[in-house]
Amino acid sequence: MKRIAVICIFFVAGAAWAQAPAQTGPRPPRFGPTVHSPEVDSNGRVTFRYRAPNAKEVIVLRDGGSPLPMKMDDQGVWTATTEPLAPDFYPYSFVVDGAMTPDPANPFLKPMYKIALGQSVVHVPGPASLSWEWNDVPHGTVTNHFYKSGIIGDDRNFYVYTPPNYDPHRKQPYPVLYLLHGFSDDASAWTTIGRANVILDNLIARGIAKPMLIVNTLGYGVPEIINGGFNFDPALAKINNDKFVAALLAEVIPQIEKEYHVSKKAEGRAIAGLSMGGAESLSAGLNHPDTFAWVGGFSSATIMLDSDTSKTFPSVDAKINSQLRLLWIACGTDDQLIKSNRQFEDWLRSKGVSFTPIETPGAHTWMVWRRNLREFAPLLFRPPSQ
């Protein structure tokens, strides 16, 4: 198994649910005045610019915001300015005469799995109190591992965050959070656009979260599922979930427990994820409470599981309450998956399963999921009395 260490990563990856695939669109001329984009003012307003003198229409498509029409000046530069935005990291793309393209003036990209072009990202900076902002605190390390999957049959990778001052010889092994990405993301998504390593650095420094490892593994049991975009076959989605869970249990976890000084008990393992990864986390966690005692789903795409919930969770009933320390289910109230999440919660209630329901403002975006992680991580690996 190969391994590459990356300390304090600052690249961006991933994608939001229901975002149209990136396409190669019109490009600005190779010569001419430099276009400065994006530009963030002191009030949090963002100005986008794109040079395309022959375009008929250019729109800014933003995660968590309405499409923003742009206007062209006499130099062929299209411009649009947002309202003041709350401090955060915002993915966006330009739609140029119907074709989607990232911002060619912005090197800050979040790539997508098996798709050449991803979304651009703009950072509206905020105070140090925001957990995803870089602070002068001890920082952990992120390591990229590569391996050949015998179950899935491809070469793949996973990232491991080790907390500041990780000690492979300390008496007590470290707990592990297996944190899964969504459909169209790659394995780096939570480490980068999710800012998971930065969030944990800050929470640990403040004494809010326990020092823990985070594992971000590639979430496709059938990688070709991505080829059809979001119009995937339900039967293929089920196979994708089942093979992913099998590879996680039989390949990834054993590698983690061989390479790192971590707990091998359910009480020392947590699993959570967003969208597709949320569905995978619920599937893996609830069907294997002997492996994971802490389970979280963020905007879980339960539509990627069997339409008959009882078939996905055949053994789940009130008895699981004695095994799970936490079952945490969160979703934004503007998320198109809120209905299916509420239906899943109703099913859990019908089975007598205890869980913590969380609904927050927001849609199916990283702005919601970063906050989910900020609230979820401090709950993990605590004694029952805490």
Buried (B, 14 or more C-beta within 10 A) or exposed (E): EEEEEBEEBEBBBBBBBBBEBBBEBBEBEEEEEEBEBBBBEEEBBBBBBBBBBEBEEBBBBBBBBEEBEBEBEEEBBBBBBBEEBEBBBBBBBBBBEEEBBBBBBBEBBBBBBEBEBBBBBBBBEEEEEBBBBBBEBEBBBBBBBEBEBEBBEEEBBBBBBBBBEBEEEEEEBBBBBBBBBBBBBBBBBBBBBBBBBBBBBBBBBEEEBBBBBBBBBBBBBBBEBBEEEEEBEEEBBBEBBBBBBBBBBEBBBEBBBEBBBBBEEBBBBBBBBBBBBBBBBBBBBBBBBEBBBBBBBBBBBBBBBBEEBEEBBEEBEEEBEEBBBBBBBBBBEBBBBBEBBBEBBEBBEEBEBEBEBBBBEBBBBBBBBBBBBBBBBBBBBEEEEE
